[in-house]
Amino acid sequence: MECLRRGKDQSVENSYQRCLAKAMDRTHQLLREKEAAPDYERIHSVKAILYAAIEQAGMETDRLISAQELLRELLTLVALQADPVRCERHEALKILGELTTRHHLGG
């Protein structure tokens, strides 16, 4: 199951990277052209790719913000280890597991 989840997460991340690269490349090509008449179909195509890249960047940002929130919670729980409570230790281990699963980190 973890293997499938990793594949899906990597696929989303790779999809974002491909979309971003494609958007940048197509935009660069469009801006380098010096045609007398604008190619509205091509402009529309580049705009569509840019919209897709913006949407995927938002999803990537949400994923990273989620990781940041988990890391902050983990920091708080680790700081409490000076006065360890079994429940807090269990919660910290649960968060570590979630981060490991979401971000393909070794355990």
Contact map, one row per residue, 1 for C-alpha under 8 A:
11111000000000000000000000000000000000000000000000000000000000000000000000000000000000000000000000000000000
11111100000000000000000000000000000000000000000000000000000000000000000000000000000000000000000000001000000
11111110000000000000000000000000000000000000000000000000000000000000000000000000000000000000000000000000000
11111111000000000000000000000000000000000000000000000000000000000000000000000000000000000000000000000000000
11111111100000000000000000000000000000000000000000000000000000000000000000000000000000000000000000001000000
01111111110000000000000000000000000000000000000000000000000000000000000000000000000000000000000000001101000
00111111111000000000000000000000000000000000000000000000000000000000000000000000000000000000000000000000000
00011111111100000000000000000000000000000000000000000000000000000000000000000000000000000000000000000000000
00001111111110000000000000000000000000000000000000000000000000000000000000000000000000000000000000000110000
00000111111111000000000000000000000000000000000000000000000000000000000000000000000000000000000000000000000
00000011111111100000000000000000000000000000000000000000000000000000000000000000000000000000000000000000000
00000001111111110000000000000000000000000000000000000000000000000000000000000000000000000000000000000000000
00000000111111111000000000000000000000000000000000000000000100000000000000000000000000000000000000000000000
00000000011111111100000000000000000000000000000000000000000000000000000000000000000000000000000000000000000
00000000001111111110000000000000000000000000000000000000000000000000000000000000000000000000000000000000000
00000000000111111111000000000000000000000000000000001001100100000000000000000000000000000000000000000000000
00000000000011111111100000000000000000000000000000000000000000000000000000000000000000000000000000000000000
00000000000001111111110000000000000000000000000000000000000000000000000000000000000000000000000000000000000
00000000000000111111111000000000000000000000000010011001000000000000000000000000000000000000000000000000000
00000000000000011111111100000000000000000000000001001000000000000000000000000000000000000000000000000000000
00000000000000001111111110000000000000000000000000000000000000000000000000000000000000000000000000000000000
00000000000000000111111111000000000000000000000010000000000000000000000000000000000000000000000000000000000
00000000000000000011111111100000000000000000010011001000000000000000000000000000000000000000000000000000000
00000000000000000001111111110000000000000000000000000000000000000000000000000000000000000000000000000000000
00000000000000000000111111111000000000000000000000000000000000000000000000000000000000000000000000000000000
00000000000000000000011111111100000000000000010000000000000000000000000000000000000000000000000000000000000
00000000000000000000001111111110000000000000010000000000000000000000000000000000000000000000000000000000000
00000000000000000000000111111111000000000000000000000000000000000000000000000000000000000000000000000000000
00000000000000000000000011111111100000000000000000000000000000000000000000000000000000000000000000000000000
00000000000000000000000001111111100000000110010000000000000000000000000000000000000000000000000000000000000
00000000000000000000000000111111110000000000000000000000000000000000000000000000000000000000000000000000000
00000000000000000000000000011111110000000000000000000000000000000000000000000000000000000000000000000000000
00000000000000000000000000001111111000000000000000000000000000000000000000000000000000000000000000000000000
00000000000000000000000000000011111100000000000000000000000000000000000000000000000000000000000000000000000
00000000000000000000000000000000111111000000000000000000000000000000000000000000000000000000000000000000000
00000000000000000000000000000000011111000000000000000000000000000000000000000000000000000000000000000000000
00000000000000000000000000000000001111100000000000000000000000000000000000000000000000000000000000000000000
00000000000000000000000000000000001111110010000000000000000000000000000000000000000000000000000000000000000
00000000000000000000000000000000000011111110000000000000000000000000000000000000000000000000000000000000000
00000000000000000000000000000000000001111111000000000000000000000000000000000000000000000000000000000000000
00000000000000000000000000000000000000111111100000000000000000000000000000000000000000000000000000000000000
00000000000000000000000000000100000000111111110000000000000000000000000000000000000000000000000000000000000
00000000000000000000000000000100000001111111111000000000000000000000000000000000000000000000000000000000000
00000000000000000000000000000000000000011111111100000000000000000000000000000000000000000000000000000000000
00000000000000000000000000000000000000001111111110000000000000000000000000000000000000000000000000000000000
00000000000000000000001001100100000000000111111111000000000000000000000000000000000000000000000000000000000
00000000000000000000000000000000000000000011111111100000000000000000000000000000000000000000000000000000000
00000000000000000000000000000000000000000001111111110000000000000000000000000000000000000000000000000000000
00000000000000000010011000000000000000000000111111111000000000000000000000000000000000000000000000000000000
00000000000000000001001000000000000000000000011111111100000000000000000000000000000000000000000000000000000
00000000000000000000000000000000000000000000001111111110000000000000000000000000000000000000000000000000000
00000000000000000010000000000000000000000000000111111111000000000000000000000000000000000000000000000000000
00000000000000010011001000000000000000000000000011111111100000000000000000000000000000000000000000000000000
00000000000000000000000000000000000000000000000001111111110000000000000000000000000000000000000000000000000
00000000000000000000000000000000000000000000000000111111111000000000000000000000000000000000000000000000000
00000000000000010010000000000000000000000000000000011111111100000000000000000000000000000000000000000000000
00000000000000010000000000000000000000000000000000001111111110000000000000000000000000000000000000000000000
00000000000000000000000000000000000000000000000000000111111111000000000000000000000000000000000000000000000
00000000000000000000000000000000000000000000000000000011111111100000000000000000000000000000000000000000000
00000000000010010000000000000000000000000000000000000001111111110000000000000000000000000000000000000000000
00000000000000000000000000000000000000000000000000000000111111111000000000000000000000000000000000000000000
00000000000000000000000000000000000000000000000000000000011111111100000000000000000000000000000000000000000
00000000000000000000000000000000000000000000000000000000001111111110000000000000000000000000000000000000000
00000000000000000000000000000000000000000000000000000000000111111111000000000000000000000000000000000000000
00000000000000000000000000000000000000000000000000000000000011111111100000000000000000000000000000000000000
00000000000000000000000000000000000000000000000000000000000001111111110000000000000000000000000000000000000
00000000000000000000000000000000000000000000000000000000000000111111111000000000000000000000000000100000000
00000000000000000000000000000000000000000000000000000000000000011111111100000000000000000000000000000000000
00000000000000000000000000000000000000000000000000000000000000001111111110000000000000000000000000000000000
00000000000000000000000000000000000000000000000000000000000000000111111111000000000000000000001000100000000
00000000000000000000000000000000000000000000000000000000000000000011111111100000000000000000000000000000000
00000000000000000000000000000000000000000000000000000000000000000001111111110000000000000000000000000000000
00000000000000000000000000000000000000000000000000000000000000000000111111111000000000000000000000000000000
00000000000000000000000000000000000000000000000000000000000000000000011111111100000000000001001100000000000
00000000000000000000000000000000000000000000000000000000000000000000001111111110000000000000000000000000000
00000000000000000000000000000000000000000000000000000000000000000000000111111111000000000000000000000000000
00000000000000000000000000000000000000000000000000000000000000000000000011111111100000011011000000000000000
00000000000000000000000000000000000000000000000000000000000000000000000001111111100000001001000000000000000
00000000000000000000000000000000000000000000000000000000000000000000000000111111110000000000000000000000000
00000000000000000000000000000000000000000000000000000000000000000000000000011111111100010000000000000000000
00000000000000000000000000000000000000000000000000000000000000000000000000001111111110001000000000000000000
00000000000000000000000000000000000000000000000000000000000000000000000000000011111100000000000000000000000
00000000000000000000000000000000000000000000000000000000000000000000000000000001111110000000000000000000000
00000000000000000000000000000000000000000000000000000000000000000000000000000001111111011000000000000000000
00000000000000000000000000000000000000000000000000000000000000000000000000000000101111111000000000000000000
00000000000000000000000000000000000000000000000000000000000000000000000000000000000111111100000000000000000
00000000000000000000000000000000000000000000000000000000000000000000000000000000000011111110000000000000000
00000000000000000000000000000000000000000000000000000000000000000000000000001001000111111111000000000000000
00000000000000000000000000000000000000000000000000000000000000000000000000001100100111111111100000000000000
00000000000000000000000000000000000000000000000000000000000000000000000000000000000001111111110000000000000
00000000000000000000000000000000000000000000000000000000000000000000000000001000000000111111111000000000000
00000000000000000000000000000000000000000000000000000000000000000000000001001100000000011111111100000000000
00000000000000000000000000000000000000000000000000000000000000000000000000000000000000001111111110000000000
00000000000000000000000000000000000000000000000000000000000000000000000000000000000000000111111111000000000
00000000000000000000000000000000000000000000000000000000000000000000010001000000000000000011111111100000000
00000000000000000000000000000000000000000000000000000000000000000000000001000000000000000001111111110000000
00000000000000000000000000000000000000000000000000000000000000000000000000000000000000000000111111111000000
00000000000000000000000000000000000000000000000000000000000000000000000000000000000000000000011111111100000
00000000000000000000000000000000000000000000000000000000000000000010010000000000000000000000001111111111100
00000000000000000000000000000000000000000000000000000000000000000000000000000000000000000000000111111111111
01001100000000000000000000000000000000000000000000000000000000000000000000000000000000000000000011111111100
00000100100000000000000000000000000000000000000000000000000000000000000000000000000000000000000001111111000
00000000100000000000000000000000000000000000000000000000000000000000000000000000000000000000000000111111100
00000100000000000000000000000000000000000000000000000000000000000000000000000000000000000000000000111111110
00000000000000000000000000000000000000000000000000000000000000000000000000000000000000000000000000111011111
00000000000000000000000000000000000000000000000000000000000000000000000000000000000000000000000000010001111
00000000000000000000000000000000000000000000000000000000000000000000000000000000000000000000000000010000111
